[in-house]
């Protein structure tokens, strides 16, 4: 056992029956200096399963052994994001309400986003030909050295939302990036998405643009574990 973690950390870790998941959370605790409270939250939100489901067998085993490595834009994007800490009722609410609640709980929001995010601004204004546009949330990623733009949608994403984010990314690359900044990342974060629509709407886009879902409740860990086991078995075969 690592001397970098407390006995309380290991009490939580030893309660995880899956060896891969336990190893992953141990590595993340060490790398990101999670408190016991942070460990509990990430474990309850099934972070390992959510990250692992987008990977193949070799990547899953590496994830469990070494923790999460951030080397590309895809490594910082989750699907879904879990915002149970907002305590919003599962009903209609405005995008501004969601945005303001996220900012009010910025520390927890940054924990859900993951390592390396620094908050830049809310309703970040850009101007094109005397017309103002506002990016909901702007972050800077210290590891990837790039801006991360997030646009919030409390409904299913549309192709217009994707086109608008692509415009924002073009603007940031041309007008906001410094000489040593890398290409910006855009995330359209919506209540729901149609995978086929997203596939066609993002086809041919050269920018790093992603569409993810968010949910206001913790996922069912058992369902995610079953899906992950099935994925490992398929890859193993």
Secondary structure, 3 states (H helix, E strand, C coil): CCCCCCHHHHHHHHCCCCHHHHHHHHHHHHHHCCCHHHHHHHHHCCHHHHHHCCCCHHHHHHHHHHCCCCCCHHHHCCCCEECHHHCCCCCCCCHHHHHHHHHHCHHHHHHHHCCCEEEEEEEEEEEECCEEEEEEEEEEECCCCEEEEEEEEEEECCHHHHHHHHHHHHHHHHHHCCCCCCCCEEEEEEEECCHHHHHHHHCCCCCEEEEEEEECCCCCHHHHHHHHHHHHHHHHC
